[in-house]
Amino acid sequence: MPDTMELKKKIAKLKKQRNAVILAHNYERGDIQDIADFLGDSLELSQKAVDLDVDVIVFCGVHFMAESAAMLSPDKTVLLPELYARCPMADMARVDSLRSLKQEHPDAAVVCYVNTTAEVKAECDICCTSANAIEVVKSLEQTKIIFVPDKNLADYVARNTDKQILPWAGCCPTHNQILPVDVQRAKSLHPMAEVLAHPECRREVLDMSDGIFSTNGMVNYVSTSESDEFIIVTESGLLHRLNKENPYKKFYEVSTYTVCPDMKMIDIKAVADSLENMKYVITVPEDIRIKAKRSLDRMLAIKRKI
């Protein structure tokens, strides 16, 4: 088996041959982040890829992220190095169930978190991210909102708008398992640290935090904050980027189990294999792509709050 250095050289060579770019989500393994051309959240990366003069996008993330890239860049080949890297929360939202809920509430607007499949996006009126969910919901004329698929993000939006939110019963298992006792333990170990939490966390956890941010929001916040220590209440992969970009500050995991197995499936060998064998190509049927992209475009028409 080739060693890491050989694999990195192979990847660099294949990138040139394929005219490819590597995109990596903030939750990916540290070594994957290090070989990426761009880091960020899923939608930011997909948007960035639109204007890149490349033929191939290697998306180091999970399936719905590669789908988003394929929807926004239909002229490019999108590769997901591990076909079974999926988002459990995205898979909790089923199209047939959503259609039934829409029939029950015909007066409701349907807002889907970007962490959904293309098929679900195609059934929605508008998408949102964790950074702009409140802004998106406030922008809608309807007073009743079906919010798919994250019940915790839905609750966060409900508390910060005057809309009637009908939440889907889904969640991110990694964020949802973080409990107040975990935050309290981390605070007792690091009493001077600010607590930064992702809105996919439970309400009780958010109430204990000093700030609520998307992953990119955390990256931006810590770079300008006068604080030197932070407890990061989200998936552990983000700490690699935070430490790398802020070497004179300290970052602590809220617990030892904030790891998403799907986000850690892709390794350097998988990236090399993906480029060499052009696998796995992610496509979205054109009829679904057009409808799903419409929900993304409506969101992008609203000024994004980072």
N, C-alpha and C positions, 0 to 999 in steps of 0.2 A: 504493500500500500504506500503511495507517495506520501512524503512528509508535508507538513503545512507550507513550508517555503516553496516546494515544488508545485503544490496546488495553486498557490497564489500566483506564481509565474505563469502557470497554465491558464489561469483565469484571465490574467492581463493580456495574454496572447490571443485567447479566444474572443475577448471583448473587442479587440481591434478587428479581427477577422469577421465577426458578426455585426460590427457597428452597433454594439450593445451598451446599455447603461444598467448599473445595479442600483436598485432602490431598496433601502432597508428601513423597516419600522423601528421606532424607538424602543420596542420591547424585544428586539432580536438579540441573539447572543452577541457578546462583545466582539468576538473575532469577525462576525458577519458585519457588524456596524463598521469595523475598521477597514473592510475592503469595499464598502459601499461608496458610490459616487455621491449619493444624497441620502440624508437621514431626515426623518420627520414622522408626522402622523399619516394615516392612510390616504386621506383626501389630498392633503398638501402634496404628497409624492405623486399621486395620479395627475394632479393639475400641472405639476412641474414637468412631467413627462410629455405633456401635450406639445410643448414648444421646443423640445429637444430634437435635434437633427440626428435621430437614431432609427435603426430598423427593428431592434429587439430591446424589450424591457424585461429584465430579470427582477421580479418583485419578491423580495425576501420579507414575507409576512404570512398572512393566511388567505384563504380562498376568496372571500368577498373583496379583499383589497385588490387582488389581481383582476377580479371582475370589474371593479371600478376603473382600473387603468385601461382595460380592454374597451369599456364603454366610452371613455373619453378619448382614446387613441385607437380607433378602429383600423387605422392604416398601419399600425405597428403590431409586431408579434409579441404577445405577453407570455412570459414563462413564469411558472410557480415551481421552484425546485423540488418541493415535496407536495405531491398531489393531495395527501391526506392532512395537510396542515389547514385546519378549519377553525372557525370561531364558534364555540358552543352556544353563545348567546344568539348569534345570527341564525343558527339552525333551530332555535326555539320558536322562531316565527314562521308559520306555515301559511301559504297562500290561500288555501281553502278556508282555513279558520279566519283569516283576515277578511276575506270576502263576506263571510257570514256576519262578522262583526260590523262591517260597513253597511250591510242590509238592515241590521238592527238599529243603526244610528245614521240614517241618511243625511242628517243635518250636520254631521261632524266632519271636520277636516282631518285628513290622515297624515300624520308626521312620522317619518321613519328615520331613526338614527342611521347614520351611514354604515353602521355595523349590521347590515342586513344583506341578504342575497339580492341579486339583480331582479329575480322574479318578484320579490316583495317590494322592492323599490318601484317596480312597474305598476304596482297597485296603489301607490301613495301619491299624495298631492305635492309633497315637498319633503326634501331630506333635511337633516341637521347634523351637526357635529356636537361633541361635548362642549366645544368652545362657544358655539353660537345657538345652542338649543333654545335658550330663553329668548334671544333676539328673534329667532325664526318664529316661534310660537306667538310672540307679541305682535308680529307683523301680520298675522292672519285675521281676516274679518270674522271668521266663525268663533263662537264662544265655547263650543264643545270640540275637543281635540282627542282623537284616537292616537295614542303615542306607542310606537312599536320600536324595539322589543324590550327595552330595559326599564323595569319597574323603578329602579333606583334613580335613574336619570329623569324619568317621568315625575317622580316625587319631588326631585330638586326643581324641576320646571314649574310644577304646580305651586310650590311654595314661593316662587318668584314671579308669578304672573297671576292675573285675575281670571284665567281660563279654567273651564271644567275639563280636567284631564282624565281620560279613560286609559289607564295603563295596561299594557300587555304584561303577562305574568312571567316575563323572562328576566334574566340577569347575567352578568359576567360572573362565573363561578369564582374566579380568582379575586375579584374585588368584593364580591358579596360575602366571602368567608372571613374578611377582615372584620374584627369585632372591637368594640370599645376597649376591652381589656388589653388588646394588642397595642392600641394607641397609648393607653395609660402606662403600660409597661415600658414602651419606648420613651415616653416623656420622663418617666422616673429615671431612666438610664441616661437621658440626654436633656436635662431640664432647660438648657439654654437654646435648644433647637426649635425652629419654627416647624409647625406641622402643616404640610401641604398635601391635600387629598384630591383624588380624582372623583368627579361627580357620579361615577358608576358605583361608588361605595354606598353603604347603608346610611340612612339619615343620622343615626346616632353617632356614626364615625365622622360624618361631615360636620356635625355640631361641635365636635371636639377639635376641629382643625382651625388653623390661623388663616388659611386661604384655600379656595377651591379652584382647581385649574385643570385644563386638558394637559396632555403631555407636553405639547409645545408651549402651553401657558406656563408650565413649571420651568421649562428651559429658559424662557424669556425672563421670568420673574427672578430666578436665583442669580441671573447674570448681573442684575442691577440692584439687588437687595443689599442692604447694609449688614444683614445677618451673615454669620459665618457657618452656621450649622442648620441642617434641615432634616427632618424626618419625612421621608417620601412614602406617601400612602397610595401606592399604585404598583403595577407589575415591576418586578425587580430589574428588568432589563434597562430601564431608564437610567438607573444609577451609573451605568458604564459611561453614557454620554455626559451626564452631569459631572462626574469626576474628571473626565477627560477635558471638558471645556472650562471647568472651574477648579484648577488644581490646588488652589489655596483655601478652598472651602470644604466642609465635611458634610457627607450625606449618609443617612442611616436608613436601612430597611425598617419598615414598621414591624415586620415579623419575618420568619425564615421560610414561610410558605407562600409568599406572594409571587409564585412562578406559574406562568401559563405554559403547560406542556406543548400546546400547539405552536406557540410562538418560538419555542426552542427546538422545533423539529429540524429546521434547516441548518446544516453545517457547511463548512467550506467544500467538502467533497461533493455535497449535493449541488452546490452552485457550479462547480466545475463540470459535473455530469450534465447539469441542465444546459449549460452553454455548448458543451461538446455534442450532445445528442438532441438538442432543441426540445427538451421536455421540462415541464409538461405545459403544453400550449393551452391557455385559458381563453375561451371564446364565449360570446353571449349572442344568442339568436337575435337577428336584426329587429324583429318585431318587439322583443323584450328590451333590447338595447335602446331603441328610440323612446319607449315609454319610461324606462328607468332613468335615462339621461335627462328627460324632461323634469323629473323631480329634483335631480341634481342642479340643473340649470336654474330652476326657480330659486333654489337656495343661494346659488352663486350670484344671483341678481341682487341679493340683500348684502349690504356691506358686512363683511365677516369680522367678527370680534375675536381677536386672538387671546 
